[in-house]
Amino acid sequence: MIITNSNLNDIPEIFRLYKLATNFQKIKFPENQWPEFDQKFITTEVVENRQFKLLIKNKIACIWAITFNDVQIWEDSANDTSIYIHRIATNPEFRGNNFVQTIVDWSKNYASKQNKQFIRMDTCGENEKLINHYKNCGFNFLGMKKLKNTSGLPSHYHNADVCFFEIELK
């Protein structure tokens, strides 16, 4: 298993995995799923080295993105001592391997090297199974609320209940 930055050649596979994840969300969570993401947005993440992939035998098993600032989602709680994880998408061929825990372990090391104090993540909708899964991976569940301003955010945030998760690094 190797974790590395995604590159521009990965973009078609990134979009394929997002599409598969969205189709899975439609079945499991019909009230809320990801929209189609803008190619420029994803390309920017790749170029800025904020899009990551987990490889197993040279095949992309999982992808995710990070940011160092998430003021619009975290509002008054946003800070520059955090990394924020977004859009974890698992290749269906590799489901069931608890990649969230792998990403948490990677994030702790990555955040520490970046002198960050927190790892944060959010998800839309009140999904008890997912909330418990993230808690079991080490996140503290901070609660749920609607965002004040969703203009410019992907549509799945609009009028959604957003769950907030955090790991404080020691």
PyMOL commands that set and color helices and strands:
alter all, ss='L'
color gray80, all
select helices_A, chain A and resi 8-28+39-47+71-77+92-94+99-113+128-136+155-157
alter helices_A, ss='H'
color red, helices_A
select strands_A, chain A and resi 2-5+51-56+59-67+82-90+118-124+140-146+161-168
alter strands_A, ss='S'
color yellow, strands_A
deselect
rebuild
show_as cartoon
